[in-house]
Amino acid sequence: MRFTITIFFTVCLFTLLLVSCGFHLQGKKELAEPLHHLYLQTTDPYGQLARSLQQYLKLSHVHLVSSPNEATTILSITQDQPSEELLSVSGTQQTRQYNLRVTVTFSITNSKGMTIISPQTLSETRTITIQSNQVLGSSNEANLFYQQMRRNLAYNILNRIASKEITETIDHTKTP
């Protein structure tokens, strides 16, 4: 009985700490009303960024339409560019450290093609260390990093279009 009470109070204490620090679960974002019927335009509709963005938009109760003609707004992903930069090489020329980066540019237009939100660029960077005897494993690790960065960027795009500033801009430019 005493053990159960201790666990109960411990759970309550951690819950109180999480709530007091501003922690909240990722989930539904409130988007401006014109974004509720959205067309997602991208050069890679089956890529990690597009799939993650579709998931996050659906969680926010956005109806993704299949053509730009059905949409009130169009979210265009104009750039999804991965890159890598060599940071350092060990004295024996075996260990290499790279910065992996994904840069994404997006914009929002209305159904008539008028720009509502001008192009905005977001990027995500991860550092990876590669041993010369682990080249194959490191390429898999790099692919996982790229996937993770694209998921994060998709969530960052959602955060950006749900921001107060963009919501006000969209509400002021919405057409009847």
CORVENHU-V263581 format. One record per residue. N is the residue number from 1. PHI is phi in whole degrees, -180 to 180 (999 if undefined). PSI is psi in whole degrees, 0 to 359 (none if undefined). NEAR is the number of other ideal C-beta (glycine too) atoms within 10 Angstrom. Layout:
n=N phi=PHI psi=PSI near=NEAR
n=N phi=PHI psi=PSI near=NEAR
This chain:
n=1 phi=999 psi=315 near=5
n=2 phi=-63 psi=322 near=6
n=3 phi=-62 psi=318 near=7
n=4 phi=-64 psi=319 near=8
n=5 phi=-66 psi=320 near=9
n=6 phi=-62 psi=315 near=10
n=7 phi=-63 psi=317 near=10
n=8 phi=-59 psi=312 near=10
n=9 phi=-68 psi=326 near=10
n=10 phi=-65 psi=315 near=10
n=11 phi=-63 psi=317 near=10
n=12 phi=-62 psi=318 near=10
n=13 phi=-63 psi=313 near=10
n=14 phi=-65 psi=322 near=10
n=15 phi=-63 psi=315 near=11
n=16 phi=-62 psi=319 near=10
n=17 phi=-65 psi=318 near=10
n=18 phi=-65 psi=318 near=12
n=19 phi=-68 psi=320 near=10
n=20 phi=-71 psi=336 near=8
n=21 phi=-88 psi=0 near=7
n=22 phi=91 psi=10 near=6
n=23 phi=-64 psi=136 near=9
n=24 phi=-149 psi=149 near=7
n=25 phi=-72 psi=147 near=6
n=26 phi=-69 psi=145 near=10
n=27 phi=178 psi=220 near=8
n=28 phi=-63 psi=135 near=13
n=29 phi=-115 psi=141 near=18
n=30 phi=-83 psi=118 near=9
n=31 phi=-110 psi=156 near=20
n=32 phi=-60 psi=148 near=20
n=33 phi=-56 psi=321 near=12
n=34 phi=-63 psi=341 near=20
n=35 phi=-84 psi=358 near=25
n=36 phi=-74 psi=340 near=15
n=37 phi=-122 psi=93 near=15
n=38 phi=-119 psi=143 near=23
n=39 phi=-110 psi=129 near=19
n=40 phi=-98 psi=113 near=20
n=41 phi=-106 psi=121 near=17
n=42 phi=-151 psi=156 near=18
n=43 phi=-77 psi=341 near=11
n=44 phi=-127 psi=79 near=11
n=45 phi=-67 psi=345 near=12
n=46 phi=-108 psi=7 near=7
n=47 phi=-77 psi=170 near=15
n=48 phi=-60 psi=318 near=19
n=49 phi=-63 psi=311 near=24
n=50 phi=-64 psi=317 near=19
n=51 phi=-64 psi=316 near=16
n=52 phi=-66 psi=318 near=20
n=53 phi=-64 psi=319 near=26
n=54 phi=-61 psi=318 near=17
n=55 phi=-61 psi=311 near=14
n=56 phi=-65 psi=322 near=22
n=57 phi=-67 psi=320 near=23
n=58 phi=-65 psi=323 near=12
n=59 phi=-62 psi=333 near=13
n=60 phi=-93 psi=16 near=18
n=61 phi=61 psi=38 near=11
n=62 phi=-92 psi=131 near=22
n=63 phi=-88 psi=111 near=13
n=64 phi=-85 psi=119 near=15
n=65 phi=-94 psi=161 near=15
n=66 phi=-91 psi=352 near=8
n=67 phi=-146 psi=154 near=7
n=68 phi=-64 psi=335 near=15
n=69 phi=-68 psi=334 near=8
n=70 phi=-87 psi=349 near=13
n=71 phi=-92 psi=152 near=23
n=72 phi=-88 psi=332 near=17
n=73 phi=-139 psi=155 near=24
n=74 phi=-125 psi=122 near=18
n=75 phi=-97 psi=112 near=24
n=76 phi=-105 psi=125 near=19
n=77 phi=-96 psi=104 near=22
n=78 phi=-92 psi=343 near=13
n=79 phi=-147 psi=133 near=13
n=80 phi=-141 psi=86 near=19
n=81 phi=-114 psi=112 near=11
n=82 phi=-84 psi=150 near=14
n=83 phi=-153 psi=161 near=12
n=84 phi=-138 psi=147 near=14
n=85 phi=-132 psi=128 near=11
n=86 phi=-73 psi=124 near=10
n=87 phi=-96 psi=314 near=12
n=88 phi=-156 psi=158 near=9
n=89 phi=-130 psi=140 near=11
n=90 phi=-71 psi=169 near=12
n=91 phi=-61 psi=331 near=6
n=92 phi=-92 psi=7 near=7
n=93 phi=62 psi=27 near=8
n=94 phi=-108 psi=317 near=11
n=95 phi=-91 psi=129 near=14
n=96 phi=-125 psi=144 near=17
n=97 phi=-120 psi=131 near=14
n=98 phi=-122 psi=149 near=19
n=99 phi=-99 psi=120 near=13
n=100 phi=-96 psi=135 near=20
n=101 phi=-138 psi=141 near=16
n=102 phi=-123 psi=128 near=24
n=103 phi=-116 psi=130 near=16
n=104 phi=-125 psi=134 near=23
n=105 phi=-121 psi=134 near=15
n=106 phi=-138 psi=159 near=24
n=107 phi=-148 psi=165 near=16
n=108 phi=-127 psi=130 near=23
n=109 phi=-124 psi=161 near=19
n=110 phi=-87 psi=180 near=17
n=111 phi=-66 psi=342 near=16
n=112 phi=-92 psi=1 near=6
n=113 phi=91 psi=1 near=8
n=114 phi=-77 psi=132 near=9
n=115 phi=-70 psi=125 near=12
n=116 phi=-98 psi=311 near=21
n=117 phi=-121 psi=117 near=19
n=118 phi=-66 psi=162 near=9
n=119 phi=-54 psi=133 near=12
n=120 phi=-126 psi=143 near=14
n=121 phi=-116 psi=133 near=11
n=122 phi=-125 psi=149 near=16
n=123 phi=-143 psi=158 near=14
n=124 phi=-136 psi=138 near=18
n=125 phi=-130 psi=140 near=13
n=126 phi=-134 psi=148 near=18
n=127 phi=-104 psi=135 near=11
n=128 phi=-130 psi=138 near=17
n=129 phi=-107 psi=130 near=14
n=130 phi=-119 psi=125 near=18
n=131 phi=-88 psi=146 near=12
n=132 phi=-63 psi=334 near=12
n=133 phi=-89 psi=4 near=9
n=134 phi=-128 psi=35 near=13
n=135 phi=-64 psi=317 near=10
n=136 phi=-65 psi=315 near=8
n=137 phi=-65 psi=326 near=11
n=138 phi=-72 psi=331 near=18
n=139 phi=-69 psi=324 near=12
n=140 phi=-66 psi=320 near=10
n=141 phi=-64 psi=320 near=16
n=142 phi=-63 psi=318 near=17
n=143 phi=-62 psi=320 near=13
n=144 phi=-64 psi=320 near=12
n=145 phi=-62 psi=316 near=21
n=146 phi=-61 psi=318 near=19
n=147 phi=-62 psi=314 near=16
n=148 phi=-63 psi=319 near=16
n=149 phi=-65 psi=321 near=22
n=150 phi=-68 psi=324 near=22
n=151 phi=-63 psi=316 near=18
n=152 phi=-63 psi=319 near=15
n=153 phi=-66 psi=323 near=23
n=154 phi=-61 psi=316 near=23
n=155 phi=-67 psi=325 near=16
n=156 phi=-67 psi=324 near=15
n=157 phi=-63 psi=315 near=21
n=158 phi=-60 psi=316 near=23
n=159 phi=-59 psi=319 near=14
n=160 phi=-66 psi=315 near=14
n=161 phi=-76 psi=346 near=24
n=162 phi=-92 psi=356 near=17
n=163 phi=-65 psi=157 near=12
n=164 phi=-61 psi=318 near=7
n=165 phi=-61 psi=312 near=9
n=166 phi=-72 psi=323 near=19
n=167 phi=-60 psi=316 near=17
n=168 phi=-65 psi=320 near=11
n=169 phi=-62 psi=316 near=16
n=170 phi=-66 psi=317 near=20
n=171 phi=-64 psi=325 near=11
n=172 phi=-75 psi=335 near=9
n=173 phi=-102 psi=3 near=15
n=174 phi=-69 psi=143 near=15
n=175 phi=-105 psi=149 near=10
n=176 phi=-69 psi=none near=2
